[in-house]
Amino acid sequence: RNNANIDVLPVVVPAQRKEPHENIARIAKRYFDDNMQQAWINPRLLSMVSEYKR
């Protein structure tokens, strides 16, 4: 249940607290570029980022 959130939140939440919403997409994009081998995490992280953008 919580495993999905534990995998994703450490990447997005610390950035969100320090940066304005606009930069979350940049940070996520960098994360994707650096970790494309971990393609399984992208859909979950993308869904998180899309929620922050609203």
N, C-alpha and C positions, 0 to 999 in steps of 0.2 A: 504493500500500500504506500508507505512513505518512501520506499527506495527511489522511486522516480523523482520525487521532490528533492531528496538528499543529493542525487546525482546532479541536478540542474541548479538548484538555488545557490550553492556556493559560488557559482560562476556569475550569476546575474545580480543577486541581491547586494553584495558588497559594492558593485559598480553603481547600482541604482542609488545607493545612499550617498555616494560621493559625487555622482555626475547627474546632470539634468536628463530628463527623459530622452531628449534627442540623441544623446550619446550612447544610449543602451544599444541601439541598432548597430552603431559603429563597433562597440565592444563585442557584440555578438558576432558580427561579421568577421572581426579579427579572430575570434575564437574558432569560427568555422574554418577559416583559412588555415589556421595552425593545427587543427585537429580533424581534417577531413577523413583521416583513417578511422575516426570514431563516428562514422556516419550514422550509427544507430541513435546517437544522442540528438542529432539535429532536429528531427520532428518535434521532440519534446521541448527543446530549447526555443525553437521557432514559435511554438504555441505560447510559451511563457513570454517571449519578447512581444508578440502581437498583443497580448493582454496588457502589457505595460504601455504600449503605444496609445491605447484608447484613452 
